Amino acid sequence: MKYISTRGQTGPVGFSEAVAIGLAPDGGLFLPETLPDLSADLVRFAGLGYADLCHEFLRRFATDVDAAALKDIIVRSYRGFTHPGIAPLEQLGENLFVLELFHGPTLAFKDFALQLLGNLYEHQCRVRGQTLNVLGATSGDTGAAAIHGLLGKPGVAIFILYPDGRVAPLQERQMACTGAANVFALAVDGTFDDAQAALKEVFGDQAFREKHRLSAVNSINLVRVLAQCVYYLYAWLRLPKEKRLNVEFVVPTGNFGNVLAGWMLQQMGVPIRGFKVATNRNDILYRLFTTGEYRVTAVAPSLAPSMDIQVASNFERFLYYHAGRDPVHVREVMQAIKDTGTYRFEHFDADSFTASRCTDAEISSLIRHIYHKYGYVCDPHTACGFKEISRDRVSVVLATASPAKFPEVIRAAIGQEPIHSSLEALKSRPVVKHPVRAAATTIKAFIGQHGV
């Protein structure tokens, strides 16, 4: 299996090279040259546990990784999850389910991909005899999950940019209280979009990338998307057979990577009826899917901070498929968005998608409603998924984080404060963060000084 860039100006590379590079040299995002057809394998997949299903899925993509090594990487990646089902599917109503994705080390769905990516990086460093500097930007959960996927791993240093004061306090502590010598939490004076723009500029310096063996841990790294495909497949197989063909996955999202993974699985022959993109007040994706216009506006802080995003980087991957795999058109659209912040699609065919948006007041109301009706406590991001649930479809809402990560919001909504022992332990540890400007020159200087 080879991997190509959405912008068409980078030659095809193998899986391991795509993982190591992260962002393609031409500024595009890697995608498989072809997507496999899984339809004939679904019956056989039904009886597999999570790690075995993940191996069956990923071996079709990681074709240059030794089979036994890949299996070991996958088993180790999910060994630390606290629920025996890894991604349990809970039923709230006759046609309403919740897919719990917060039983990993940092209590968020990002653990599914980033535990795996951390172990892949470790494997690559050992096989190649090289060190690696990993750079990412986060609006909350990605940074913590990336850090915990690489804690103490030999030959790897990790640098995570995050908007100072714009992530939940416990999210910051998960990044800045590890005590690990190879972890650097970089607090950016600005928004997540500022941090992500600076990250992309750093990766645009090819000489710097090569000199410091720099790799991307954001959802621009293809492994992030591929690993997330697996829990959609796992959940679909655990639905009652009579409900599978009418299911809509409801996905709280800001950067589009999570819902893109489900859509790509649909393109591989899994008969998922559709997807609902659930946004908070930063509703660029809601506006895109309801009006056909992609328009960047100012980011407004919200009760669901991981979705406080206006530049949805993974949209470029969807755009590549939507444009008939035409990299020239992708480059034109992405340049227009970069230059003007806006692009209107004349014929935006997105039949698989619906969308909703939530204000902060609605988030609090939904947390309260779901608790009183079902006795279920959800975090503020997951709450966005419960708005306008379809009555004629089976809905699977992705629970993207533990409510214990947002105690103040939950307490204000239902008068109770969820507690998790791993988060409580962080409260007594010192916060070690490094304030930086959202500027490529500043970030490169820091990596040059502290990298491996």
LOPA-981987 format. One record per residue: residue in three letters; x, z, y of N, C-alpha, C in turn. Coordinates in pm, whole numbers, plus 50000, padded with zeros to 5 digits. Example, Ala and Ser with C-alpha at 12.3 -4.5 7.8 and 13.67 -1.06 7.14 Angstrom:
BEGIN
ala513195078049431512305078049550513205078049670
ser512855070849775513675071449894512905078750003
This chain:
BEGIN
met500845000049881500005000050000500885000050124
lys500614990750216501324989950342500404994150456
tyr501034997950567500285002850682500644994750806
ile499614991150882499764982550999499294989851124
ser499764985251240499374991251367498124984551422
thr497274992551485496074987151548496394977151658
arg497634977551710497984968451820498794956451774
gly499114955851646499634943651585501044939651621
gln501814948251687503154944451729504244952551659
thr503864959351551504784966551464504614961051323
gly505704958151255505604952851120505034963151023
pro504494958550909503944967650808505004977350757
val504594989750731505495000050680504835006750560
gly505645013950480505115021450367504485034550411
phe503865041350315503165053850345504115064250405
ser505245066650341506155077050387506675074150526
glu506925061250556507395057650689506295059650793
ala505055056250758503935058350850503745073250880
val503935081650777503835096150796504935101150889
ala506155096550863507295101250941507225096651086
ile506745084351109506695078951245505535085051323
gly504365085851260503175091151328502535080751415
leu503025079151537502535069051630503375056451614
ala502715044951599503435032351582504285029251705
pro505445022851688506315019751802505655011551912
asp504635003551878503954995651981502855003452053
gly502765016452023501765024852087500445025552013
gly500325017851905499095017851826499075028651720
leu498015028651641497835038451534497855031251400
phe498465037651301498565031351170497245031951093
leu496975021151020495855020250928496295013150801
pro495645015850688495975008250567495654993450586
glu496494984850528496204970350535494844967250476
thr494504973950366493194972350303492674986150264
leu491364987350254490744999650208490284997750064
pro490585007149975490175005649836488665007249821
asp488125001449714486705002849680486575014049577
leu485925024849615485795036549528484475036749451
ser483605027049475482235027849423482185029249271
ala483115022549200483085023049054483615036248998
asp484235044349083484865056749036484045069249066
leu482915067849135482195079549183481675088249070
val481205082348962480705090248848481835098448788
arg482995092448774484145099548718484625110648811
phe484525108348940484985118249038484115130849038
ala482865129848996481885140449017482305153848958
gly483035153948848483375166548784484705172448826
leu485375166548923486715170948961486665182349061
gly487625191749050487815201949151488465195849274
tyr488595203849380489035198249507490435192149500
ala491405199349443492785194249439492875181749354
asp492185181349242492225169449156491565157549224
leu490455159949295489795149049368490705143849478
cys491375153049547492305149049653493425140349596
his493935144049480495005136249417494495122349379
glu493315121649321492745108649283492585099649404
phe492195105549516491995097849638493325093649700
leu494235103049720495455100249794496455091749717
arg496395091949583497365083849509497165068949536
arg495995065149583495735051149619496425047349750
phe496815057349829497425054849959498915058449961
ala499265069449896500665074149895501425067649779
thr501475054549781502005047149665503525047949654
asp504215052649758505665053749748506125068249728
val505175077149699505505091149668505385093149517
asp506385099149456506355101849312505045108949275
ala504395104549169503075109549131503075124549107
ala504085129349035504155143749006504415151749133
ala505245146349222505525153149349504265153749435
leu503505142849437502275142549516501295152949465
lys501145153949334500225163849276500665178049314
asp501945180749307502465193949342502215197049489
ile502435187249575502195188949720500735192649745
ile499835185649678498405187949699497995201849648
val498445205449530498095218549472498575229749563
arg499805228649613500345238949702499595239549834
ser499105228149878498425227450008497125235350010
tyr496425235849897495115242349894495115255649819
arg496275259849775496385272549702496065284449792
gly496335283349921496125294550011494715295650068
phe493805286850030492435287550079491715299150009
thr490895306350085490345318950033489055317349955
his488405305949962487175303549886487515295249762
pro487025299049645487365291549523486915277049527
gly485885274049606485415260349618486165252249721
ile487095258249792487905252049899487005247750015
ala486035238949988485105234150092483685236050041
pro483165248350040481845250849982480715244450063
leu479715239649990478525233650051477385243750040
glu476945248850155475895259050156474575252750200
gln473495256250131472175250750164471405260750248
leu470935256250366470145264650455468655261650444
gly468315249050426466915244950414466805233850310
glu465595228950289465385218750185466295206750204
asn466435202250327467275190650357468375193750458
leu468775206350463469815210450558470915218050486
phe472135213050498473295218950434474385221250538
val475275230550507476465232850589477695231450500
leu478625223150543479895221650472480915230550541
glu481295241450476482195251250537483655246950521
leu484285244250633485655239050634486625248850698
phe486305261750690487125271650763487715282350672
his487965279050547488505289050454490015287550433
gly490665279750518492125278350512492835288950593
pro494155288050604494965298550669494625301250814
thr494195291050890493895293351032492395292651061
leu491575292350957490115293550970489485281851044
ala490035269851026489485257851090489705245751000
phe488905235351024488955223550937490295216350941
lys491065218551046492365211751057493315215850945
asp493075227350881493945231850772493955221950656
phe492855214950634492785205650520493865194950531
ala494065189850650495055179250669496445184950695
leu496515195850768497825200250817498595208750717
gln497935215350625498665221350513499315210250431
leu498565199650408499075188150332500215181350407
leu500035178950535501055171950613502335180250621
gly502195193450634503385202050637504185201150509
asn503505200950396504205199750268504785185850247
leu504115175650301504695162150295505965161250378
tyr505945167250498507155167550580508305174550508
glu508005185850448509045193250374509615184750261
his508735177750191509185168950082510075157750135
gln509675151750247510455140750304511835145650349
cys511885157250412513175162550457514115164850337
arg513555169850228514365172550110514835159450046
val513935149850032514275137149966515265129150049
arg515065128950180515905120850268517155128250317
gly517195141350298518335149050346518435149150496
gln517275149150565517255148550711516435160150768
thr516675162950896515845172450968514765164751043
leu513775172351096512625165951161512125174951273
asn511835168951387511185175951497509755170751509
val508805179751500507385176051498506765180051630
leu506045170451693505425172751823503935170151813
gly503135179051870501695177251873501095182852000
ala499855178652028499085184352139497765189152082
thr497225199752138496025205652081495065210252189
ser493785209752158492765216052241492335229252180
gly493005233352071492705246352011493165247651868
asp492415241551775492635244151632493785236051571
thr494025223851621495085215551563496435222651571
gly496735228351685498045234651703498285245851605
ala497305254751590497455265951498497625261051355
ala496815251251315496885246151178498215238951153
ala498685231351251499975224451236501115234451223
ile501085244651307502125254851303502135261851168
his500975265551120500915272850993501195263850873
gly501135250950892501555241750786503065240350779
leu503775244550885505225242550891506005255450912
leu505325266850910505985279750933507185281650842
gly508355283250904509555286650828510085275950735
lys509525263950739510005253450650511395248850695
pro512335247650602513715244050638513795229850691
gly514645228050791514905214750845513845209450938
val512865217850976511765213151060511575222751178
ala511435217051297510995224751414509695218551465
ile508775227051512507495221951559507235226351702
phe506785216951784506515219151926505055215251951
ile504245224851996502825222352018502485224452165
leu501965213952228501485214452366500015218652367
tyr499655227952454498235231552467497935235252612
pro496705233152657496365236052798496275251052821
asp497165256252901497255270552926495945275652988
gly495385286052926494145291852977492895284452937
arg493015273752858491845265652822491605265352671
val492255274052597491935275852456491465290252438
ala490735292852330490255306352304491455315752284
pro491345328252328492475337552315493025338652173
leu492145339052074492625340151936493275327251889
gln492805315851940493485303251909494915303451962
glu495085308352083496425309252140497295318652058
arg496765330052018497545339451939497975333551805
gln497135325251745497525319051619498735309851637
met498925304651758500065296051785501275303751835
ala501035313951914502115320351990502535333951936
cys501955338251825502295351551770502855350751628
thr503405339451590503875337951451505195345051426
gly506045345951529507365351751512508345342651440
ala507935330351408508795320951335509775314151430
ala511015313151388512055307451475511915292451494
asn511165285551405511055270951416509775266651486
val509075276051551507795273251616507915275251767
phe507435265251845507475265951990506105262352046
ala505405272252102504105270152165504335267152313
leu504025254952354504315250252490503025250052571
ala502885259352665501675260852745501745251452865
val500885241452866500895230952968499975234753084
asp500445232453204499635234553324498755222153343
gly497565222353283496665210753289495675211053175
thr495085199553145494085198253040494725193252911
phe493915192952806494385186952681494725172252702
asp493915165252777494195151052800495535149052871
asp495895158152963497205157553027498315159352924
ala498115168952834499115171552731499255159552637
gln498115153752599498145142352508498785130152573
ala498535128152702499155116952773500675118552778
ala501135130752804502575133352807503185131252669
leu502465135652565502945133752428503145118852397
lys502155110752434502265096452406503425090152483
glu503695095152603504825089952679506145093552612
val506235105652558507435109652484507645100352366
phe506585097752292506705089052175506985074552213
gly506685071052339506985057552384508465055152410
asp509265065652414510715064552432511355063152294
gln511575050852249512045048352113513405054352087
ala514285053752185515625059252166515565074352145
phe514695081052221514555095552205513955098952069
arg512945091352030512305093651899513315092851787
glu514135082551790515085080451682516195091051684
lys516675094251803517755103951814517335117651762
his516095121651791515645135151756514735135351633
arg514615123851565513805122851443512445129251467
leu511735123451565510485129151613509295123551535
ser508385132351497507175128051427505965134651491
ala504815127751480503575132451543502715139851443
val502175151251486501295159051399499845158051444
asn499585151751558498205150051604497415141351508
ser496135139951538495295131351453495675116751467
ile496655113551554497205100051553497985097751424
asn498405108451353499085106751224498035103551118
leu498225092451048497225087450953496885097550844
val497845105750802497575115450696496435124850736
arg496355127750866495275136450912493925130650872
val493735117850898492445111450870492225110150719
leu493235105850645493075103950501492735117050431
ala493405127850469493135140750405491705145350432
gln491185142150550489835146250585488785137950515
cys489115125950471488165117950393487705125550269
val488615133650213488365139750082487215149550089
tyr487095157650195486015167450193484645160950213
tyr484575149450275483305142150278482915137850136
leu483885132550063483625128149926483235139949839
tyr483945151049854483685163149776482265168249802
ala481865168349929480515173049964479445163449912
trp479665150449929478695140549883478445141949734
leu479495144249657479365145549512478655158449472
arg478605168349560477955181049528476535181949578
leu476075171949646474655171249681473835167749556
pro472585172449549471705167749442471635152449444
lys471635146249328471705131649321470605124849401
glu469405131049404468285124649473468445124949625
lys469415132749676469615133849820470805125749870
arg471655120949782472925114849824472745102249907
leu471745094249875471615081249942470955082350079
asn470495094250114469805096050243470525106350330
val471825107850309472525118550380473175113750510
glu473035122150612473725120150739474655132150759
phe475935129350776476895139950808476885141950959
val476725154451001476675157851143478005164251179
val478735157951272480155161251291480425165351435
pro480665178351461481155182351593482525176051616
thr482685168851726483945161551743484235159151890
gly485535158651920485975155152055486955143652052
asn487845143651953488895133551944488565122351846
phe487405123051782486845112651696487515111751558
gly488595119351533489285118251406488465123051288
asn487715134151306486955139751195485855130351149
val485065125351243483975116351205484515102751159
leu485655098451212486265085951166486595086651018
ala487065098250971487395099750829486175097350742
gly485025102850782483805100450705483395085950707
trp483485079650825483115065550836484015056750750
met485325059650748486235051850664485895053350516
leu485475065450475485065067350336483825058850306
gln482915057950400481755049250383482195034650362
gln483215030350435483715016650420484385014550285
met484735025350216485335024450082484295024349971
gly483035023050008482005021349905481205033749871
val481405044749944480605056849919479325055250002
pro478155055249938476905051850008476365063350094
ile477045065950204476605075750304475725068350403
arg474545074050433473625066950521474125066150664
gly474705077050714475165076450852475845089250897
phe476195089351026476925100451087476345103251226
lys476275116051258475885119651394477075126151463
val477445120651576478535125851657477965136551749
ala478355149151727477835160351806478895164651908
thr478575163252036479535166452141479055178452223
asn479985184152299479605194552394479385187952531
arg479555195252639479315189752772480315178552806
asn481465178252740482425167252759482025156052663
asp481095147952708480275139752619480635124852620
ile481915121652633482295107552640481835099752516
leu481885106052398481475099052276479955097652270
tyr479235107552317477775106452325477395094652416
arg478045093852531477745082952623478125069452564
leu479235068952490479655056452427478595051452329
phe478135060452241477215056152136475775054452183
thr475465059352301474115057352352474025046652460
thr475155043352525475115033352632476055021552611
gly477025023052520478015012452499479155012852599
glu479175022952684480235023952785481165035552753
tyr482465032752753483495043052738484015045752878
arg483695057452932484095060853069484695074853072
val485955075653112486665088453119486255095653247
thr485835108253232485515116553348486355129353340
ala486165138253436486925150653438486515159653322
val487465167153269487185176553161486635189453219
ala485525194153162484925206753206485105217253097
pro485665228853127485795239353027484435243252970
ser484395246452841483125249352775483275260652675
leu482155264652614482165274852509482725269352378
ala482865256152368483435249652249484725242652290
pro485805250152315486995244652382487735234052303
ser487645234052170488365223852093487805209852116
met486625209052177486005196152206486085192752354
asp486875200052430487035197252573488035185952591
ile487575173852561488425161952556487675150352620
gln488395141852692487795129652748488495117052700
val489625118252634490325106452582490385108052430
ala489455101652361489325103152216490285093452147
ser491475098352114492525089252069492175081751941
asn491425087851850491125081151724490075070151737
phe489445069251854488515058351875489215044851858
glu490515044251886491245031651873491195026451730
arg491245035351632491155030751493489795024551464
phe488725030951510487395025251492487285011951566
leu487845011351686487804999151766488444987551691
tyr489544990251620490224979751544489264973251443
tyr488514981451371487554976051275486374969651346
his485894976051452484764970851527485074957151587
ala486354955051623486784942451684487164931951580
gly486774934051455487084924351350488554923851316
arg489234935451327490664936651297491504927551387
asp491114926551512491804917951609492684926551699
pro493994927351673494864936051753494994931651898
val494824918651926494894913952065493764920052146
his492554920052088491414925852158491594940952174
val492154947552072492404961952083493344964752200
arg494394956852211495354959052321494664957052455
glu493804946952466493114944352591492194956052629
val491444961052531490524972052559491294984652598
met492334987952521493085000152549493814999452682
gln494274987452721494914985952851493904987652964
ala492694982252943491644983753045491274998353063
ile491175005752952490855019952960491975027553030
lys493225024052999494365030553063494375027853213
asp494065015353252494145011453393492965016653475
thr491765016453417490555019353495489775031453445
gly490075036153325489325047253268487965043353214
thr487685030153210486345025553173486435012553093
tyr485525011252996485344998352930483894997652882
arg483214986752917481834984752870481824974252759
phe481304977952645481204968952531479894961152540
glu480004948152545478804939752556477964940252430
his478634940652316477914941052188478524952252105
phe478064964452128478624976052058477764979151938
asp478154973751822477404975551698477914988151629
ala477144998651635477535011251573476365016751492
asp475885008751398474675012051323474785025051246
ser475995028851205476155040851123476125053651205
phe476075052551338476245064351423475015067251509
thr474695080051520473855085151627474695095651701
ala474155101351808474955110851886474055120951955
ser474625132551985473925142852062474945149952150
arg474455157252249475335165052336474705178852359
cys475555188852385475105202652404475705208552530
thr474895214952610475385222852720475805236552666
asp476505244352747476875257852706475645266352676
ala474625265052758473395272852735472765269252601
glu472795256352567472225252052439473055257052321
ile474385257552339475245262752232474855277152200
ser474745285452300474375299452279472995300452215
ser472055292352261470705292452207470685288152060
leu471485278252026471535273351888472175283651794
ile473235290351841473835300951760472785311551728
arg472015315251828470975325351812469865320351719
his469435307851737468355302051657468745301251509
ile469935296251482470385294751342470515308351275
tyr470975318251351471105331751295469735337751262
his468795336551352467475342451331466675335051223
lys466825321851215466035314051119466625314450979
tyr467975313750969468605312650838469515324350803
gly469745333450895470685344250870472115339450862
tyr472415328150928473735321850920474395322251057
val475635326651061476385327351187477345315451195
cys477205307451299478095295951316478885297051445
asp480045290651448480875290851568480305281251672
pro480765281551797480155273151902480295258251881
his481365253751812481505239451786480485235051682
thr480375242751574479415239651470477995239951525
ala477725249051618476395250151676475935236951738
cys476875229451796476525216451855475875207151753
gly476275208751627475745200051522474295202651487
phe473785214251525472405217651489471385212751591
lys471835206151696470875200851794470275187751741
glu468965186751750468255174451715468535170051571
ile468425179451477468595176051336467495166351294
ser467885155851224466925145551181465935151151079
arg464675147551094463645151950999463485142550881
asp463995130350893463805120750784465085118150705
arg466095126350728467345125050654467785138550600
val468645138150501469335150050456470535152050548
ser470625163650610471695166250707472725175750649
val474005171850659475125180650624475915183050752
val475805195050806476515198650928477895203850891
leu478925198250950480295202750923480585215251006
ala480825226450936481205238851002482705238651021
thr483135235951143484535232551168485455244451190
ala484885256251217485735268151241484955280751209
ser485675291251180485055304151155484525310051286
pro483335315851284482825322351406483715333851453
ala484535339251362485415350351400486465346151502
lys486705333151520487665328551619487095329051761
phe485785331251773485125330951904484215343151918
pro484785355151907483965367351902483125369652027
glu483665366252145482925368852269481665360352275
val481775347652235480625338652239479555343252140
ile479975347152021479015351451919478345364451960
arg479125373652013478555386552055477515384452165
ala477805375652259476855372952368475575366652316
ala475675358952207474515351652155473635360252065
ile474265368251976473455375451876473705390451874
gly474585395251961474815409651968475695414951857
gln476315406351782477235410451676478565403151694
glu479645409751655480965403751668481585401651530
pro481745389051488482365386551358483845390151360
ile484325395551249485715400051240486365393951118
his487615389651133488405384751020489755391751024
ser490185396850909491395405150905492635397850956
ser492755384950927493955377550971494015376551123
leu492855375651186492825375051332493055388751395
glu492525399051332492735412551383494215415951386
ala494945411351283496385414351275497165408251390
leu496635397351449497345390551558497285398251689
lys496285406751703496035413151833497145422651876
ser497915427451779498985436751814500345430051828
arg500395416951805501675409951812501915404251950
pro503175403551994503465397952127503235382852130
val502725378052243502545363752265503855357752316
val504365347752245505605341052286505255326452314
lys505135323052442504815309252479505775304652586
his505905291452599506865285452691506095276652790
pro505905281152913505205272953013505995260253045
val505325248753043505965235953075505005227453157
arg505575218153232504755208153300504315197553201
ala503175191353225502715180453140503435167553179
ala504735167753158505585156453197506545153253083
ala506675140653049507515136652937508955141352955
thr509475140853079510865144853101511085159553068
thr510125167953107510215182353081510155185052931
ile509245178452864509065180652720510275175752642
lys510815164252681511995158952611513185168252629
ala513325173852748514445183052774514295195452686
phe513075200452669512865212352588513185209552440
ile512715198052392512995194252252514495192452233
gly515155186152330516585184152320517355197152312
gln516845207552376517505220452377517205228852252
his515985227752199515545236852093515325230051957
gly515425216851953515125209851828516205211351722
val515885206751601516845207451490517545194151472
